[in-house]
Amino acid sequence: QMGMDVAIGRRLNYKYDEASEREAIEWINAIVGTNISPGRQNVHKALRDGRILARLIETIYGNTENLPAAAQREKRPFKVHEKPKAFNLMENIETFLHAIESYGVKKTSLFQTVDLYENQNMAQVL
């Protein structure tokens, strides 16, 4: 089992694209006013608690004139947990994922909470 986990991890790491990372962090930095540094570990560390993602989706919703119907039904502002407890941080990521799905991003394009929180599949996160 452990060998399979390592093989899968290597395959996922191989898919990680630095150009996609650069594009994503430049976009996030521009919208949210953050300064996320390049590098998989830096991106993971910056996004892991879900707070930047919550600010990102709140800003996107706030700057969209005609929100999709599902997005209009979302309770806002989005609740953001500040306590560094694992459950709270994962809930921040879940809030982001739910909000972007309501905004119109297809579920098949989304990452899983553990992909980001546990740094399992950062290629999918980007």
Protein Blocks (a to p, Z undefined) as FASTA:
>chain_A
ZZmmmmmmmmmmmmpcfklmmmmmmmmmmmnopacdehjklmmmmmmnommmmmmmmmmm
mmmmbacfklmmpccdddddfbfcfklmmmmmmmmmmmmmmnopafklpccfklmmnopa
mmlmZZ
